[in-house]
Amino acid sequence: MAARALATLINIFLYSGPTALGAIFPKVFSCEVPQVAVCLAAILRAAIDEYVMTGTHQDQTFEYVGYSKIYTNFHMMQLTINKDLKHAAKPKALKVEWAASAW
């Protein structure tokens, strides 16, 4: 969840351009990237990685059935991390940093 590629994807996906979610909903996205948005970006990153790993760069089906399980796992992992004060500090700081660097 601390991968540089994930931060770049979040910046592009959520904060780039006038129609990005960060621009449309500044109260939600200006102080910190919401946890659910990080999980969604992680899903997109996993889909991109899957696309690249095939080596054939063919269209992959992005279906709820397959990726909802991945989203749920990422979300549960974040909830587990958030229960531990020591480990919760780093993702919190990253979400704040990502939001701040986008403005």
MIMIKE-777295 format. One record per residue (C-alpha): chain; residue in one letter; x, y, z. Coordinates in steps of 0.1 Angstrom, whole numbers, plus 2048, in hexadecimal, padded with zeros to 3 digits. Example, Ala and Ser with C-alpha at 12.3 -4.5 7.8 and 13.67 -1.06 7.14 Angstrom:
// residues 2
kette  rest  X  Y  Z
A  A  87B  7D3  84E
A  S  889  7F5  847
END
This chain:
// residues 103
kette  rest  X  Y  Z
A  M  800  800  800
A  A  81E  817  801
A  A  82A  810  7DD
A  R  835  82E  7C9
A  A  820  822  7AC
A  L  801  822  7C1
A  A  808  846  7CB
A  T  80C  850  7A7
A  L  7EC  83E  79D
A  I  7D9  84F  7B9
A  N  7E6  871  7AF
A  I  7DD  86C  78A
A  F  7BC  85A  791
A  L  7AF  870  7AD
A  Y  7BF  892  7AA
A  S  7C9  899  785
A  G  7B2  8AF  771
A  P  793  8C3  778
A  T  77C  8A4  777
A  A  791  890  790
A  L  77F  886  7B0
A  G  797  89C  7C5
A  A  78D  8BA  7B1
A  I  768  8B2  7B2
A  F  767  8A9  7D7
A  P  783  8BD  7E7
A  K  774  8BA  80B
A  V  778  894  808
A  F  79A  892  7F6
A  S  7AD  8B2  800
A  C  7BB  8A7  823
A  E  7BF  882  81E
A  V  7B9  868  803
A  P  79B  854  810
A  Q  7A3  830  819
A  V  78A  822  800
A  A  79A  836  7E5
A  V  7BC  827  7ED
A  C  7AD  804  7EC
A  L  79D  80C  7CA
A  A  7BE  819  7BC
A  A  7CF  7FA  7C9
A  I  7B5  7E5  7B5
A  L  7BD  7F9  796
A  R  7E2  7F4  79C
A  A  7DC  7CF  7A0
A  A  7C9  7CE  77F
A  I  7E5  7E2  76E
A  D  7FF  7CA  77C
A  E  7EA  7AC  770
A  Y  7E8  7BC  74D
A  V  80E  7C2  74C
A  M  817  79F  75A
A  T  805  78D  73E
A  G  81F  79A  725
A  T  805  79B  70A
A  H  7F5  7BC  712
A  Q  7D2  7B1  709
A  D  7B2  7BD  718
A  Q  7AA  7AF  73A
A  T  787  7AD  748
A  F  783  7C3  766
A  E  766  7B3  778
A  Y  757  7B9  79A
A  V  756  794  7A3
A  G  77C  790  7A0
A  Y  788  7B2  7AD
A  S  76F  7B7  7C9
A  K  781  79B  7DC
A  I  7A2  7AE  7D8
A  Y  792  7CF  7E3
A  T  783  7BE  802
A  N  7A5  7AF  80B
A  F  7B6  7D2  807
A  H  79B  7E2  81C
A  M  79D  7C7  837
A  M  7C3  7CB  837
A  Q  7BF  7F1  83C
A  L  7A6  7EC  858
A  T  7BF  7D4  869
A  I  7DB  7ED  865
A  N  7C6  809  873
A  K  7C0  7F5  894
A  D  7E5  7F7  89C
A  L  7F0  81B  8A4
A  K  814  815  89B
A  H  80D  807  879
A  A  7EF  81E  872
A  A  805  83C  872
A  K  818  835  851
A  P  7F9  830  83B
A  K  7E8  84E  84A
A  A  807  863  843
A  L  809  856  820
A  K  7E4  85E  819
A  V  7E9  881  826
A  E  80A  885  812
A  W  7F9  879  7F2
A  A  7DC  891  7F6
A  A  7F4  8AE  7FE
A  S  80B  8A8  7E1
A  A  7EE  8A8  7C9
A  W  7E4  8CC  7D0
END
